[in-house]
Amino acid sequence: MAYDLIDLGQVQDAQGLKGHIKVRPFSDDPVALLSCKQVHLHWLKPHPNCNIPPKSFEVLQARSHSQFLVLALAGIGDRDQALALKGAILSLERNQFPDLDPKSFYWVDLIGSQVYSQEGLELGLVEEIAEYGAHPVMKVGKELIPLAPDLIVSIEIPKDSVGKIVVKWQPNWSE
């Protein structure tokens, strides 16, 4: 598959008898999963189903339930079929994410962005973003830079080129 797939959650269990699946989202705000029309499922090694090729499913219904999401997928009509999906990772094509207002962004859109200090010093590329306590943290080379409003000077995410993030940060602050 030549999709730009983003992993957004994992199937934890079956929900009820009609084939719905219970999904643990990887985000506190799973807006993309709640509004999607299709999901892609794959398994990670060493799961017993990891040799099953990725599958795509039409989403018939998605709703929040406690800290989980419950999804009804086309072709999954009973509890046994839903249980067979346990452990699968749910992915969406990036172009399925809902549009945001111009001042907002998805973390995935920051990956690969060039980061500069406000003095113009090139700090490196955003390799990943993870949740650590009060604020998410960007891994930029050996630096761990909080994605905190007080430290972010500007974020530019052009559609056709590498993003640019300017931060109030100096190399080696984290050492």
MIDOSE-1310 file (N, C-alpha, C; in nm, 2 decimals, decimal comma, always signed):
residues 175
mayd	+0,08/-0,12/+0,00/+0,00/+0,00/+0,00/+0,09/+0,12/+0,00; +0,06/+0,22/-0,09/+0,14/+0,34/-0,10/+0,06/+0,45/-0,03; +0,02/+0,44/+0,09/-0,05/+0,54/+0,16/+0,04/+0,61/+0,26; +0,01/+0,73/+0,30/+0,08/+0,80/+0,41/+0,00/+0,76/+0,54
lidl	+0,03/+0,65/+0,60/-0,05/+0,60/+0,71/+0,01/+0,64/+0,84; -0,08/+0,68/+0,93/-0,04/+0,72/+1,07/-0,11/+0,63/+1,17; -0,03/+0,57/+1,26/-0,09/+0,48/+1,36/-0,15/+0,57/+1,47; -0,28/+0,54/+1,50/-0,36/+0,62/+1,59/-0,42/+0,54/+1,71
gqvq	-0,41/+0,41/+1,71/-0,47/+0,34/+1,82/-0,45/+0,19/+1,80; -0,49/+0,11/+1,91/-0,48/-0,03/+1,90/-0,60/-0,10/+1,95; -0,64/-0,20/+1,89/-0,76/-0,28/+1,93/-0,73/-0,35/+2,06; -0,81/-0,32/+2,16/-0,79/-0,39/+2,29/-0,88/-0,51/+2,31
daqg	-1,00/-0,50/+2,25/-1,09/-0,61/+2,28/-1,22/-0,60/+2,19; -1,31/-0,70/+2,20/-1,44/-0,68/+2,14/-1,53/-0,61/+2,24; -1,63/-0,54/+2,18/-1,72/-0,47/+2,27/-1,86/-0,51/+2,23; -1,92/-0,59/+2,32/-2,06/-0,64/+2,29/-2,06/-0,76/+2,20
lkgh	-2,18/-0,79/+2,15/-2,19/-0,91/+2,07/-2,20/-0,89/+1,92; -2,21/-0,76/+1,88/-2,24/-0,73/+1,74/-2,12/-0,70/+1,66; -2,00/-0,73/+1,71/-1,88/-0,72/+1,63/-1,81/-0,59/+1,65; -1,85/-0,51/+1,74/-1,78/-0,38/+1,76/-1,64/-0,40/+1,83
ikvr	-1,55/-0,31/+1,80/-1,41/-0,33/+1,86/-1,39/-0,21/+1,96; -1,32/-0,24/+2,06/-1,28/-0,14/+2,16/-1,13/-0,10/+2,13; -1,11/+0,03/+2,11/-0,98/+0,08/+2,07/-0,92/+0,17/+2,17; -0,80/+0,15/+2,20/-0,72/+0,25/+2,29/-0,65/+0,34/+2,20
pfsd	-0,70/+0,47/+2,19/-0,63/+0,57/+2,11/-0,50/+0,61/+2,16; -0,40/+0,64/+2,07/-0,27/+0,69/+2,12/-0,27/+0,83/+2,15; -0,38/+0,90/+2,14/-0,39/+1,04/+2,17/-0,50/+1,07/+2,26; -0,48/+1,18/+2,34/-0,59/+1,22/+2,43/-0,71/+1,28/+2,36
dpva	-0,69/+1,32/+2,24/-0,79/+1,39/+2,16/-0,80/+1,31/+2,02; -0,87/+1,20/+2,02/-0,88/+1,12/+1,90/-0,97/+1,16/+1,79; -0,97/+1,29/+1,76/-1,07/+1,35/+1,67/-1,06/+1,28/+1,53; -0,94/+1,25/+1,48/-0,93/+1,18/+1,35/-1,00/+1,05/+1,35
llsc	-0,98/+0,97/+1,46/-1,05/+0,84/+1,46/-1,20/+0,85/+1,47; -1,24/+0,95/+1,54/-1,39/+0,96/+1,56/-1,46/+1,01/+1,43; -1,38/+1,07/+1,34/-1,45/+1,12/+1,22/-1,41/+1,05/+1,09; -1,33/+0,94/+1,10/-1,28/+0,87/+0,98/-1,39/+0,79/+0,92
kqvh	-1,37/+0,76/+0,79/-1,46/+0,68/+0,71/-1,40/+0,54/+0,68; -1,26/+0,53/+0,70/-1,19/+0,40/+0,67/-1,07/+0,40/+0,76; -1,04/+0,27/+0,81/-0,92/+0,25/+0,89/-0,84/+0,13/+0,82; -0,72/+0,13/+0,85/-0,63/+0,03/+0,80/-0,58/-0,04/+0,93
lhwl	-0,58/-0,18/+0,93/-0,54/-0,25/+1,05/-0,41/-0,34/+1,01; -0,31/-0,34/+1,10/-0,20/-0,42/+1,08/-0,15/-0,47/+1,22; -0,07/-0,57/+1,22/-0,02/-0,63/+1,35/+0,13/-0,61/+1,35; +0,18/-0,58/+1,47/+0,32/-0,57/+1,50/+0,38/-0,70/+1,54
kphp	+0,50/-0,73/+1,51/+0,57/-0,85/+1,56/+0,59/-0,84/+1,71; +0,59/-0,93/+1,79/+0,57/-1,08/+1,76/+0,43/-1,13/+1,78; +0,33/-1,05/+1,75/+0,19/-1,09/+1,76/+0,16/-1,21/+1,67; +0,08/-1,31/+1,71/+0,06/-1,43/+1,63/+0,00/-1,39/+1,49
ncni	-0,07/-1,28/+1,48/-0,13/-1,24/+1,35/-0,04/-1,15/+1,27; +0,08/-1,13/+1,31/+0,17/-1,04/+1,24/+0,19/-1,07/+1,09; +0,17/-1,20/+1,05/+0,19/-1,24/+0,91/+0,07/-1,21/+0,82; -0,04/-1,17/+0,89/-0,16/-1,13/+0,81/-0,14/-1,00/+0,74
ppks	-0,17/-0,99/+0,61/-0,14/-0,86/+0,55/-0,24/-0,75/+0,60; -0,19/-0,63/+0,59/-0,28/-0,52/+0,64/-0,42/-0,52/+0,57; -0,52/-0,49/+0,65/-0,66/-0,49/+0,59/-0,72/-0,35/+0,61; -0,81/-0,31/+0,52/-0,88/-0,19/+0,53/-1,03/-0,22/+0,55
fevl	-1,09/-0,13/+0,64/-1,23/-0,15/+0,67/-1,30/-0,02/+0,67; -1,42/-0,02/+0,62/-1,51/+0,10/+0,62/-1,56/+0,11/+0,77; -1,55/+0,23/+0,82/-1,60/+0,26/+0,95/-1,75/+0,29/+0,94; -1,83/+0,21/+1,01/-1,98/+0,24/+1,01/-2,02/+0,33/+1,12
qars	-1,95/+0,32/+1,23/-1,98/+0,40/+1,35/-1,86/+0,41/+1,44; -1,84/+0,53/+1,50/-1,73/+0,55/+1,60/-1,79/+0,64/+1,71; -1,76/+0,60/+1,83/-1,80/+0,68/+1,95/-1,70/+0,66/+2,06; -1,70/+0,76/+2,15/-1,62/+0,75/+2,27/-1,69/+0,67/+2,37
hsqf	-1,61/+0,60/+2,45/-1,66/+0,51/+2,56/-1,56/+0,51/+2,67; -1,57/+0,59/+2,77/-1,47/+0,60/+2,88/-1,34/+0,65/+2,82; -1,23/+0,58/+2,84/-1,11/+0,63/+2,78/-1,08/+0,55/+2,65; -1,17/+0,49/+2,59/-1,16/+0,41/+2,47/-1,25/+0,46/+2,36
lvla	-1,24/+0,41/+2,24/-1,33/+0,43/+2,13/-1,39/+0,30/+2,10; -1,52/+0,30/+2,06/-1,58/+0,18/+2,01/-1,62/+0,21/+1,86; -1,57/+0,12/+1,78/-1,59/+0,13/+1,63/-1,66/+0,01/+1,58; -1,76/+0,03/+1,49/-1,82/-0,07/+1,41/-1,76/-0,07/+1,27
lagi	-1,71/-0,18/+1,23/-1,65/-0,19/+1,10/-1,73/-0,28/+1,00; -1,73/-0,24/+0,88/-1,80/-0,32/+0,78/-1,74/-0,46/+0,77; -1,82/-0,56/+0,77/-1,77/-0,70/+0,75/-1,73/-0,76/+0,88; -1,74/-0,69/+0,99/-1,72/-0,75/+1,13/-1,85/-0,75/+1,20
gdrd	-1,92/-0,86/+1,20/-2,05/-0,87/+1,25/-2,08/-0,94/+1,38; -1,98/-1,01/+1,43/-2,00/-1,08/+1,56/-1,88/-1,07/+1,65; -1,90/-1,11/+1,77/-1,79/-1,10/+1,87/-1,66/-1,17/+1,83; -1,68/-1,29/+1,78/-1,56/-1,37/+1,74/-1,48/-1,30/+1,63
qala	-1,54/-1,24/+1,53/-1,47/-1,16/+1,43/-1,40/-1,04/+1,49; -1,46/-0,98/+1,59/-1,40/-0,86/+1,66/-1,28/-0,91/+1,74; -1,29/-1,02/+1,81/-1,18/-1,07/+1,89/-1,06/-1,11/+1,81; -1,08/-1,15/+1,68/-0,97/-1,18/+1,59/-0,89/-1,06/+1,56
lkga	-0,94/-0,94/+1,58/-0,87/-0,82/+1,55/-0,79/-0,77/+1,67; -0,80/-0,83/+1,79/-0,74/-0,79/+1,91/-0,59/-0,78/+1,89; -0,53/-0,66/+1,93/-0,39/-0,64/+1,91/-0,35/-0,56/+1,79; -0,45/-0,55/+1,69/-0,42/-0,48/+1,57/-0,40/-0,33/+1,59
ilsl	-0,31/-0,27/+1,51/-0,29/-0,13/+1,52/-0,38/-0,06/+1,41; -0,45/+0,04/+1,45/-0,53/+0,12/+1,36/-0,46/+0,23/+1,30; -0,46/+0,25/+1,17/-0,39/+0,36/+1,10/-0,49/+0,43/+1,01; -0,46/+0,55/+0,99/-0,54/+0,63/+0,90/-0,45/+0,70/+0,80
ernq	-0,50/+0,72/+0,68/-0,43/+0,80/+0,58/-0,43/+0,94/+0,63; -0,32/+1,01/+0,62/-0,30/+1,15/+0,67/-0,41/+1,24/+0,61; -0,45/+1,22/+0,48/-0,54/+1,31/+0,42/-0,69/+1,29/+0,47; -0,71/+1,19/+0,56/-0,84/+1,17/+0,62/-0,86/+1,25/+0,75
fpdl	-0,75/+1,31/+0,80/-0,76/+1,38/+0,92/-0,85/+1,51/+0,90; -0,93/+1,54/+1,00/-1,01/+1,66/+0,98/-0,92/+1,79/+0,97; -0,97/+1,89/+0,89/-0,90/+2,01/+0,88/-0,90/+2,09/+1,01; -0,79/+2,16/+1,04/-0,78/+2,24/+1,16/-0,78/+2,38/+1,13
dpks	-0,80/+2,47/+1,23/-0,79/+2,61/+1,20/-0,64/+2,64/+1,17; -0,61/+2,75/+1,10/-0,47/+2,78/+1,06/-0,37/+2,79/+1,17; -0,40/+2,81/+1,29/-0,31/+2,82/+1,40/-0,29/+2,69/+1,48; -0,35/+2,58/+1,43/-0,34/+2,45/+1,50/-0,27/+2,36/+1,40
fywv	-0,22/+2,25/+1,46/-0,15/+2,15/+1,38/-0,16/+2,01/+1,45; -0,13/+1,91/+1,37/-0,12/+1,78/+1,42/+0,03/+1,75/+1,44; +0,06/+1,68/+1,55/+0,20/+1,65/+1,58/+0,27/+1,58/+1,46; +0,21/+1,49/+1,39/+0,27/+1,42/+1,28/+0,32/+1,52/+1,18
dlig	+0,26/+1,64/+1,16/+0,30/+1,73/+1,06/+0,43/+1,80/+1,10; +0,47/+1,79/+1,23/+0,59/+1,86/+1,27/+0,71/+1,76/+1,25; +0,69/+1,63/+1,24/+0,80/+1,54/+1,22/+0,87/+1,58/+1,09; +1,01/+1,59/+1,10/+1,09/+1,63/+0,98/+1,11/+1,78/+0,97
sqvy	+1,04/+1,86/+1,05/+1,06/+2,00/+1,05/+1,19/+2,04/+1,10; +1,25/+2,15/+1,04/+1,38/+2,20/+1,09/+1,35/+2,29/+1,21; +1,43/+2,28/+1,31/+1,42/+2,35/+1,43/+1,54/+2,45/+1,45; +1,51/+2,58/+1,48/+1,61/+2,68/+1,49/+1,59/+2,75/+1,63
sqeg	+1,70/+2,79/+1,69/+1,68/+2,88/+1,81/+1,64/+3,02/+1,76; +1,59/+3,10/+1,85/+1,55/+3,23/+1,81/+1,66/+3,32/+1,76; +1,79/+3,28/+1,80/+1,90/+3,35/+1,75/+1,95/+3,30/+1,61; +1,87/+3,20/+1,55/+1,90/+3,15/+1,42/+1,99/+3,03/+1,41
lelg	+2,03/+2,97/+1,52/+2,11/+2,85/+1,53/+2,03/+2,73/+1,49; +2,08/+2,65/+1,39/+2,01/+2,53/+1,35/+2,03/+2,42/+1,45; +1,92/+2,37/+1,51/+1,92/+2,27/+1,61/+1,90/+2,13/+1,56; +1,84/+2,12/+1,45/+1,82/+1,98/+1,39/+1,68/+1,96/+1,34
lvee	+1,65/+1,84/+1,31/+1,51/+1,80/+1,26/+1,43/+1,74/+1,37; +1,30/+1,76/+1,37/+1,22/+1,69/+1,47/+1,21/+1,54/+1,43; +1,26/+1,45/+1,51/+1,26/+1,31/+1,48/+1,13/+1,24/+1,53; +1,08/+1,29/+1,65/+0,96/+1,23/+1,70/+0,91/+1,33/+1,81
iaey	+0,78/+1,31/+1,85/+0,72/+1,38/+1,95/+0,65/+1,28/+2,05; +0,68/+1,30/+2,18/+0,62/+1,21/+2,28/+0,56/+1,29/+2,39; +0,47/+1,23/+2,46/+0,41/+1,29/+2,58/+0,49/+1,26/+2,70; +0,54/+1,36/+2,77/+0,61/+1,34/+2,89/+0,56/+1,45/+2,99
gahp	+0,46/+1,42/+3,07/+0,42/+1,51/+3,17/+0,34/+1,63/+3,12; +0,38/+1,75/+3,16/+0,30/+1,87/+3,14/+0,29/+1,90/+2,99; +0,40/+1,88/+2,91/+0,40/+1,91/+2,77/+0,46/+1,80/+2,69; +0,41/+1,79/+2,56/+0,48/+1,70/+2,47/+0,62/+1,75/+2,45
vmkv	+0,71/+1,66/+2,41/+0,85/+1,69/+2,39/+0,89/+1,64/+2,25; +0,97/+1,74/+2,19/+1,02/+1,71/+2,05/+1,16/+1,65/+2,07; +1,19/+1,54/+2,00/+1,33/+1,49/+2,00/+1,39/+1,55/+1,88; +1,50/+1,63/+1,90/+1,57/+1,70/+1,79/+1,71/+1,67/+1,81
gkel	+1,76/+1,57/+1,74/+1,90/+1,52/+1,76/+1,91/+1,47/+1,90; +2,01/+1,52/+1,98/+2,03/+1,48/+2,12/+1,94/+1,57/+2,21; +1,88/+1,67/+2,16/+1,80/+1,76/+2,25/+1,65/+1,71/+2,26; +1,60/+1,72/+2,38/+1,46/+1,70/+2,41/+1,40/+1,84/+2,44
ipla	+1,32/+1,89/+2,35/+1,27/+2,03/+2,36/+1,12/+2,02/+2,39; +1,07/+2,08/+2,50/+0,93/+2,08/+2,53/+0,85/+2,16/+2,42; +0,74/+2,10/+2,38/+0,65/+2,17/+2,29/+0,56/+2,25/+2,37; +0,61/+2,35/+2,44/+0,54/+2,44/+2,54/+0,52/+2,57/+2,48
pdli	+0,40/+2,63/+2,49/+0,38/+2,77/+2,44/+0,48/+2,87/+2,47; +0,54/+2,86/+2,59/+0,64/+2,96/+2,64/+0,77/+2,95/+2,56; +0,80/+2,83/+2,50/+0,92/+2,81/+2,43/+0,91/+2,82/+2,28; +0,79/+2,81/+2,23/+0,77/+2,82/+2,08/+0,76/+2,96/+2,04
vsie	+0,85/+3,00/+1,95/+0,84/+3,14/+1,89/+0,75/+3,14/+1,77; +0,77/+3,04/+1,68/+0,68/+3,03/+1,56/+0,69/+2,88/+1,51; +0,58/+2,85/+1,44/+0,57/+2,72/+1,37/+0,52/+2,75/+1,23; +0,59/+2,71/+1,13/+0,54/+2,72/+0,99/+0,54/+2,58/+0,93
ipkd	+0,43/+2,54/+0,88/+0,41/+2,40/+0,82/+0,36/+2,42/+0,68; +0,45/+2,45/+0,58/+0,41/+2,46/+0,44/+0,37/+2,32/+0,39; +0,28/+2,32/+0,29/+0,23/+2,20/+0,23/+0,33/+2,13/+0,15; +0,42/+2,21/+0,08/+0,51/+2,15/-0,02/+0,66/+2,14/+0,02
svgk	+0,69/+2,18/+0,14/+0,83/+2,18/+0,18/+0,85/+2,15/+0,33; +0,97/+2,15/+0,38/+1,00/+2,12/+0,52/+0,95/+2,23/+0,61; +0,89/+2,19/+0,72/+0,84/+2,29/+0,82/+0,96/+2,36/+0,89; +0,93/+2,47/+0,95/+1,03/+2,55/+1,03/+0,97/+2,58/+1,16
ivvk	+1,04/+2,54/+1,27/+1,00/+2,57/+1,41/+1,11/+2,66/+1,47; +1,07/+2,77/+1,53/+1,17/+2,86/+1,60/+1,13/+2,85/+1,75; +1,24/+2,82/+1,83/+1,22/+2,80/+1,97/+1,31/+2,89/+2,06; +1,27/+2,91/+2,18/+1,35/+2,98/+2,28/+1,43/+2,87/+2,34
wqpn	+1,54/+2,83/+2,29/+1,62/+2,71/+2,33/+1,76/+2,73/+2,29; +1,85/+2,68/+2,37/+1,99/+2,67/+2,34/+2,04/+2,53/+2,34; +2,13/+2,49/+2,26/+2,18/+2,35/+2,26/+2,24/+2,32/+2,40; +2,23/+2,20/+2,44/+2,28/+2,15/+2,57/+2,21/+2,20/+2,69
wse	+2,10/+2,27/+2,68/+2,02/+2,31/+2,80/+1,97/+2,19/+2,88; +1,95/+2,08/+2,80/+1,89/+1,96/+2,87/+2,00/+1,87/+2,94; +2,13/+1,91/+2,92/+2,23/+1,83/+2,99/+2,26/+1,88/+3,13
